[in-house]
Amino acid sequence: MRDSELFEQRATECRDQAAATDLANVRERCLRSGAAWSAMAQRSKRTEAARDARAVHDATPGQDTGGTV
């Protein structure tokens, strides 16, 4: 499981908890937490995409690396 998937799961859990509570302060706390987890998931997705692109680039044979041979 990638980090972004875990973060999205936590965000969903927080939103579910917010929907299930009757207490306004708990609902607000859960919604804030859910928003924070969602933001972390988005950042993690960007990092994972960059890492994946770099891995593809590094694995492609014959790419000019800029070094001397």
N, C-alpha and C positions, 0 to 999 in steps of 0.2 A: 504494500500500500504506500502510495506516495504521500508526502507531507500534505500536499494540497487537498487530497481526499480526506485525510484525517481532520484537517482544519474545517473543511466543509461539513463533515459529520458533526463536529462540535458546534458549529454555527446552527445547524438544524436542531440539535438537541436544545440549545439555548432558546431558539424561537418556540419550540414545542413547550418548554418549561414556562415561557412567558405567556403562552396561550392558556396554559393549564392553571395558572395561579389567579387568585382573587385579590391578592395584595398588590397595590399599585407600585410600591417601592421595589418589590421583588420582580414584578413585570419589567419595570424600567431597567433594573440591574441586568436581567436576562437579555433584554433587547440590546443594551450596550455591549454586553459580552458577545452576543451573536454578531453584532456589527464588527467588533474587533476580530473575531475569528474569520469572518468573511474577508476582511481586509488582508489578514495574514494569508488566506487561501489565494487571493488574487496575486499577492506578491510572490508567493511560492510557485504559482503557475508560471509567472514570467521567468523566474529563476530556472525552473525545470525546463521550460522551452529553450532558454538560452543554453543550458547545459546539454540538452538533446541535440541542438543544432551544432554545438561545438564538437560533440562526440561524432556526429555524422561527418563533419568537416575533417576531423582528425583521422577518421577511418577510411576516407576516400584516398585511394592510392594515386600518386602522380600529381598531387597538388603542390604548387610552388610555395614553399615555406619561407622563401626570402633568404635562405642560407646559401652558402657556397658549397659546391660539391667537388 
